[in-house]
């Protein structure tokens, strides 16, 4: 039998041997942020939104258009007139000519249309940046869950292996007692069956562990078969009361920030559409060239001020109202999410309280289960207990160790969920 002391000494020795090469959760997060494809996709969305902002800001800059062309008429353009009662005709243009111009245009007054467009683009960029933060938090949470799953499976495998070790020792006792004629063959058969079942559990545990490691490598964009060695290090519990944590979540969660900025962006877009119906003033200027030997000046500079005012548009008002309604819909989603976040914080906080209590209870049960097995084995060796009692005591021991491991890793996971719920993972 592996005692609790020997079990934890084994864990400690394994940690010392592999600790120098063990990957921490922080290392895993950094690797995921740098390599995970969903995070790269979110960063690309942010870059695209930045370009959209630059595009909106560019509306304030001058437009410079350069054009040129060659025209060939079938006849030479000419004009007719009467001179002294006689019809006269003279050419007004060449049959073939080149035309070119370079015109610059700059808006000087747009009734706020461009300003609202820029405001909408800025808010949209902030929303996308918050969505990128959300994507990072989601991936970090998935990495953390897989990280803890691997550690949990490794502990479960150690317990399963210790179960085999204990049963092997018990098999020696059964064989000795059977050879002495002190126990029936049924004890030997039952012990063999229990040992076979234990070996099957080890096979299953190894398979689940391999799958968990492959999932971990996939999240970090590594070869699925890469070796995985993890350290038993986890973030601390967030400090503060439940009310404090809930209040912090409402200000720190990027999902709420993203919705608020999307609402702002829609509001700015609606204002921009309305502003498009108001006077728009622009200044144009440039140089025009028209090849024409019959014209006194072929090239001329020009400048003008243009005003455009849309007095009626059957679609702009509806577009503005549609954007406003979309903003109202997002406000409702934001309020619902705020309530959901409060529930998430409360649930995670309660889970941390529960798991701490479970750790204390299961830790006490381990010592009692180990002692119970020791006493039962001693009694069996003396012929005072049955083989069934030994196997039951061993099952109880493995169950208590599994319960303790689960409580420990559930506690670590509850803390991570609480940090994620408050937006500080």
N, C-alpha and C positions, 0 to 999 in steps of 0.2 A: 504494500500500500504506500502511495505517496502522501505523506502528511502535508498539512497546509504549509508548514514551515518550509519543507523541501520544495513544495510547489512554487512558492514565491521566490525561493533562492534560485530555482531554475529560471524563472522569469527574469530575475535580476542579472544572472550570468549571461542570458541570451541578449539582454539589453546592453551589457557591457561589451560583449563581443561585437555586436552590430551597431552600437550607438554612434561610433565615429562615422559610419556611412549612412545612418538613418536620415531620411528626409523628413523635415518638420512640416507641419501644416502650412506655415508661412511660406516655406520654399515651394510647396505644391501650389499655393495660390499664385505666387509670382510666376511660376512656370505656366499655369493655365492662362493668366492674363496676357502673357507674351505669345502663347501658341494656340490657344483655343480658337477655332474657326468662327464660332458665334460671336465671340468678343471682337475678332477682326472685322466681322461683318458690321457690328455696331459702330466700330470706329470709322469704317468707311462711310456709314450713314452720317456720322458727325461731320466728316470732311465734306460730304456733298452738301450738307446744310450750310456750312461755312461759305461754300461757293455761291449758294443761293443768296446769302446775305451780301456778299460782294457784288452779286448781280443787281440786287435791289439798290445798293449804294451807288452803283454805276449809273443809275437813272439821273442822278444829279449832274453828271459830267457831260461835256459837249459831245454831240454826235458829229462826225465828219464823214461825209459821203462824197466819193469821187466817182464820176461816170464819164464815159466817152462812147462815141459811136460814129459810124460813117453812113450817110444816106445818099442814095442814088435815085434820082427821078428819071422817068422816061422822057420828060421834056424839061426844058429850062424854065423854071417859074418866071412868069412875066406879068405885067400889068398893062391894061389898055386905058387910053385917055383920048380926049378930043382936043386937038390943038389947031386953031384957026379953021375949024370945020372939018378937019381931016383926022381920021382915026390914026392914033400913034400907039406903038407898043414898045415897052422897054423891060429889060430883065430886072428882076428883083432879087434873084438868088442864083447860085450856081446849080447846075444839074446834079453835081456830086459835091458833097461837102462834109467836113468833119465838125462834130460838135463835142465839146468837153466842158465839164464844170466841177468845181470843188466847193461844196456847201457845208458850212458848220452851223449846228443848231444847238441852242442851250435853253432849257426851261428856266424861266425866272420867277414864275408864280404858278403853282398847281393846286391851290386851295387845300393843301395838305395831303394830296394824293400820294406823292412820292414819300413824304415823311411817314405816313401810315404804312406804306409798303415796307419801308425799312424797319419800322417798329414790329411789324408782323414777322419779318424775316429774323429779327433779333430774338423775339420770343420763341419762334420755331426752333432756332438753333439751341437755345437754352433747354427746350423740351427734349430735343434729340440728345443733348449732352446728358440730361437726366436719364433718358432711356438707356444710354450707354452705361451709365453707373448702375442702373437696374440690371442690365445684362451681366455686368461684372459680378454683382452681388449674387445673382441667381447661379452663375457658374461656380462661384466660390462656395455657395451653399451645397451644390451638388458634389463638388470636390470634397468638402468636409464630410458630407454624409457617406460618400464612398470610402473616404479615409477611415472613418470610425467603423464602417462595416468591415473593412479589412482587419482592423485591430480586433474587433469583436470575433470575427471568424478565426483569427489566429489563436485567440484565447480559448475559443470553443474547441479548436483542434487540439490544443494542449490538454484540455480537460478530457477530451475523448481518448487521447493517447495515454493519459494517466489512468483512465478507466481500464484500458487494455493491460497496463502494467499491474494494476491491482488485481485484475482477474487472473493474470499469469501467476502471480504469487499465490492467489487462492487455489489455482489449479494444482500447484505443487502440494499445498496442504491436502487437497482432496485426494490426489494420487497417493500420498503417503498413508492417509487414513484408510483408503480403499485397499492398498496393499496389505495393511495390517488387519483388514477385515472389520474395521470399525464403522464404515459407512457403506451404504448400498450403492450399487452401480448407477442408480438413478441420480445420485449426487454428481457423479462424474459426467453423466450425459447432460445434465442441466447446466453444469459449469462450462462444458464445451459449447453448448448452444449460446449461452450468454456471451462467451468470448467471441464466437463467430459474429454475433450481432454487434458487438463493440467494434470489431474490425470493419464491418460494413459502415458503421457510423463514421469511422475515420476516413474511409474512401469518399463518402458523401461530403464530409467536411472539407477534404482536400479539393474536391471538385468545385464546391461553392467558393472556396478561397481563390482558386485559379480564375473563376469567372469575375470575382470582385476585383482582382488585380488587373485583369484585362480591361474592365470598365474604367478603372482608375487611370490606366495608361491612355485609354481613348480620350478621356476628358482633357488630358495634358498633351494630346496629339503626339503620343509616343508609339513605338512598336508595341503591339499588344502583348508580346511575349517578354518584354523587358522585365528585369528583376525589380521587385518592389520591397523596400525596407523602410518602415515608418517609425517615427519616434512617438513616444507617449507624451505629447505636449499639446495642451489645448488653451485657448484664450480664457481669461478670467470672466467671472460673472459680472455683468454691468451693475454698477452701484446705483442705489436709489430705491425709493418706494415704488410700488406699482403705479401710483398716480404720476410720479416723476417720469418713469419709463414710458408711460403712455403719452404723456405730454411731449417728451423728447421725440417719440416716434412720429408725431404729427408734424414736427418741424424738420426732421431729418430724412424721412423716407423719400427717395427720389421719385417714386411713382406719383406721389402727391404734387411734387414740384413740377413734374412733366405735365400733369393735367392742368395745373394752374397756368403754365406757360402756353399750353395749347389753347386754353380759353382766351388768354391775352392775345394770342396770334389771330384767332378768329375775330375777336373784337376789332383789332387793327385792320384786318382785311375788310370787314364790313364798313368801317369808316373810309377806307381807301376807295371802295366802290361808290359810296355816296359823294366823296370829293370829286370823283370823275365827272359828275353832272354839273359841277361848278366851273367858273371861268378858268381856262388854262392859257397861260401867256408864255410865248417862247420868242426868242430873238434868233434870226437867221442871218447869215452873211457868208459871202464867198466870192468866187471868181467864176465868170462864165465866158466861154469862147465859142463863137460860131463862125466857121470859115465862110466868108462871103465877100468877094472882091467888089461887089456893088454896094457894100455897107461901109459907112464912114469909120465905124469902130467895131472891129471884130471881137475884141476882148474887153470886158467891163467888170468892174467890182460892183457888188450889190450888198444891201443890208435892208432888213425889214423886221418889223415887230408884228407877230401874229397873235390873235386872240380867238380862242375856240370855246364856245359855250353851248353845251347840249341842253336845250330847253325841255326836251321830252325824250325819254328812253323807256320803252316798255319792258325791258328786262333787268336793268340795273337795280331797281328797287326790290325786285324779287330776289335777286342774288344777294343783296345786302341782308334781307330778312332771313334767307336760308342760312347764311353764316351766323347770324345772331341766334337762330334756333339751335344750330349745332353747338354753339357755346353754352346754351342753356342745358343741352343734353349732357355735355361734359361736366357741367357743375353738379348735376345729379349723380353722375358716376363718381366724381370726387367725394361727394358727401357719403356715398355708399362705401367707398374705399376707406374713408376715414373711420367709419364704424367698424369695418372689417379689420383694419389695422389694430384698433383697440382690442378686438377679440383675440387677434393673434398674439398680441403682447400679453394679455391676461392668461391665455392658455399656456404659452411658453413659460411664463413666470410660475404658474401653478405646477407645471411639469418639473421645474427645477426644485421646487419645494418637495414634491412627491419623491423624486429620485434620490434626494439627499436622505430622506427617511428610509427609503428602501436599502440604501447602502449600509446604513447603521444596522438595520435588522438582519440583512443577509450576511453581514460580516460576523455577527454573533452566531448565526446559524452554521457558518462554516466550521467554527471550532467545535460546536456541538456535534455536527455530523461526522467530523473526523474522529472525534472521541467515541462516538457511537459505533463506528465501523471497527475501530481498534478493539473495543470491548467485545463486540459480537464475534470477531475473528478469534480472539482469545478463548471465548466460551465454546466456539465451534471446535477449536483444536483440543479442548478438554472434553468434548462430547456433550456440552451443556446447551448448545443451540443447534439449529438446523441449517442446512445449506441454503434454504430459501431465505432465512433471516439474514444470512451473510450477503446474499445477492441483493436483497431489499435494502440493506444498510449501505451497500456500495452505490446502488441507484440513488439513494437519498443523498449520499455524498456528492455525486456528480451533479445532481439537480441543484444543490445549494451552491456549488462552485459556479455553475452556469447562471444561477440567479444573481449571484454577486457580480459576475462579469457583466451581465446584462444591465444591472442597476448602475454600474460604474459608467458604462458607455452610453446608457440612456441619459445619465446626468450630463455627460460631456455634450451630447447631442442637444439636450434641452437648453443648455447655455448658449450653444451656437444658434439655435432657433430663436432664442430671446434676443441675441445680438442682431440677427437678421431682421427680426420684427421691429426693432428700434432703429434699423438703418445704419448700424455701426459695425457690421461684420468685417 
